[in-house]
Amino acid sequence: MLMKLLHLPDGLPGEEQKKLQHKLFEENIQRTKLFAKIVLLFEAILIMMKVSTALSGSRNAVSFDFYLIMYVLLSILSIALLVMIRYYEKEDRHARRRMYWYRKGLMTVVVLFLAWGGIVTLQDQREYGHVMAFAVNFMCVSILFHATNRVMLKLYSLPVLIVYGGLPFFQSSADVLVGHYINLTVFLFFCWLTSRMLYANYYKDFYQNWLLNKVNQDLEEQIQKNIEINTQLEQTNEQLQMLMLTDELTGIRNRRGFRSMLAAEQNCSDLERPVAFMMIDIDCFKQYNDFYGHMRGDSVIRAVAQTIDQHVSPYTGFAARYGGEEFVVALFDQTEESVKELGETICCKIGELKIEHEASTAVNWVTISVGIQTGSFKNNVDTLMALADDALYEAKTNGRNQVAIHQKKVDILSGNR
């Protein structure tokens, strides 16, 4: 049970060991600072009592006896310690050379304090016969000064040797001497045990805090990694979503992307919101592929798609490749006249590309036909698109290279009817 209490957990890294020792030194400094002030107060009282007693004697003069000298010496030692601590608190605490000397200085003061108690105890054998001075000092150091077992044994060694070696020279009674050795040995053992238990508890608390911080740090790192992974997954999903909704050949939306965008607009719009559809088809495209080949056919599809997309403002609508050589445009909050004008513009811009098409039955370059249907979201959008497709059929039937509004034929460019 005792060994379990004194056992120190393994695994504390060297850097953390240094932090532990530095923290211990800081706290030892503060405790010894307070203790030195208390010692100064008591020594001042004892000095005044000694002086007062001497002055009240027959000679009416101060007799500088042994105890008065020892009180003065301990007061000087306490003042020296307070001065050292004051310098320490002012200087850079992270300077290794200075830290070394401050540590040595503090240990020296502690050893001298214990030795002072031992010397007073030896003198007490001639006056009072007790060992209280050394015992009290030893107990104070064991409780107030926290350090490793190696350090504590170094602090104890010289004062214990002074007391144990000097007792036979100052205590003439063999029985009292044996009693002192037995009582001191038991007392010193329990003081040492107390110091070990205090240090072990302090070490374990520090270790637990380090372990907790390490776990928290590892957890934070794992959370950060998870966030990064989730971000990458989200970006990948967005890219996959874009790939799913984007036509690979043209770079504009595909049919799935068109349906997704249309559903999103429909969900955030009231039923009275105007909506119009253009169904666009490249004229005589099969003949173009047969005559010029599929590679050039793909180039035509890309050119037409980009031209359509460039002329559809993202604020008013969007375009998509609906399949093969067919495209669709959805427009919102537009009048039938403005939709017709846009259709005319797109037809003109495609014609201005002057892409050679000798197999066309309309003209000798690539053209498109456009079918338009207007309505609102209270109408079935599939029905509106079907009516726009009917209008496209009208444009095709009546000579191509033109725009047709459902149930009306509008000859825009070529005059072919």
Buried (B, 14 or more C-beta within 10 A) or exposed (E): EEEEEEEEEEEBEEEBEEBBBBEBBEBBBEBBBEBBEEBBEEBEEBBEEBBEEBEEEEEEEBEEEEBBEBBBBBBEBBEBBBEBBEEBEEEEBEEEEBBEEBBEBBBBBBBBBBBBBBBBBBBBBEEEBBBEBBBEBBBBBBEBBBBBBEBBEBBBEBBBEBBBEBBEEBBEEEEBBEBBBEEBEEBBEEBBBEBBEBBBEBBBEBBEEBBEEEEEEEEEEEEEEEEEEEEEEEEEEEEEEEEEBBBEEBEBBBBBBBBBBBEEBBEEBEEEBBBBBBBBBBBBBEBBBEBBEEEBBEBBBBBBBBBBBEBBEEEBBBBBBBEEBBBBBBBBEBEBEBBBEBBBBBBEBBBEEEBEBEBBEBBEBBBBBBBBBBBBBEBEBEEBBBBBBBBBBBBBEBBBBBBBBBEEBBBBBBEEE
